[in-house]
Amino acid sequence: MRPAPGNNQGLASSLRGLAGFVLLMLAQFGVRPLFPGRVAVDFALIAVLFAAVRLKPGVAALTGFLVGLSVDALAPDSFGTSTLVLTLIAFGASWLKAVFFADHVGLTGLFVFVGKWVFDIATTLLMGAALGTSLAVTLLVWAPLSAALTAVVAVLLLVLFRPLYRPPGR
């Protein structure tokens, strides 16, 4: 007996999504360290947001938790910050996926920009590392620049590798 054609397409879509997720996580830990600086692409956040459109909110939150845990493992001085923030962002992204992740590249870029900016604001405030003018510069200059770069890379990845990152059913 042959499986239903829709079942094969769903499995193929899931495997493509998993491959895209793994590639982005490899880029987070393999490529990102090669370009140090205040403005860096956050491949882990892109992976979480692109995965969240494929997952239910609870599973997306678990994914955000595990990715945040892996990111926090490299930053013991702020352990738990990325875990908490990525869990909340993944849950929110999955819950809002119908609104923002239409198959429109501009909306996806905007969503990634906002997600990264919220991530940077939350981690900066939770860590309490910056105060006064330094806090304002971090939140109003460096965080938006990092969010913009991450959004541009996410849009490029979405355009270049559309089958890997396209939400299911599209």
ZIBEL-V797351 format. One record per backbone hydrogen bond with DSSP energy under -0.5 kcal/mol. NH is the residue of the N-H (numbers start at 0). CO is the residue of the C=O. If there is no record, write none. Layout:
BEGIN
NH:CO
NH:CO
END
This chain:
BEGIN
6:3
7:3
8:4
9:5
10:6
11:7
12:8
13:9
14:10
15:11
16:12
17:13
18:14
19:15
20:16
21:17
22:18
23:19
24:20
25:21
26:22
27:23
28:24
29:25
30:26
31:26
33:30
34:31
39:37
42:40
45:41
46:42
47:43
48:44
49:45
50:46
51:47
52:48
53:50
54:50
54:51
59:55
60:56
61:57
62:58
63:59
64:60
65:61
66:62
67:63
68:64
69:65
70:66
71:67
72:68
73:70
74:71
77:74
78:75
80:77
83:79
84:80
85:81
86:82
87:83
88:84
89:85
90:86
91:87
92:88
93:89
94:90
95:91
96:93
98:95
99:95
100:96
101:99
103:101
104:102
107:103
108:104
109:105
110:106
111:107
112:108
113:109
114:110
115:111
116:112
117:113
118:114
119:115
120:116
121:117
122:118
123:119
124:120
125:121
126:122
127:123
128:123
133:130
135:131
136:132
137:133
138:134
139:135
140:136
141:136
142:137
144:140
145:141
146:142
147:143
148:144
149:145
150:146
151:147
152:148
153:149
154:150
155:151
156:152
157:153
158:154
159:155
160:156
161:158
163:160
164:160
165:161
169:166
END
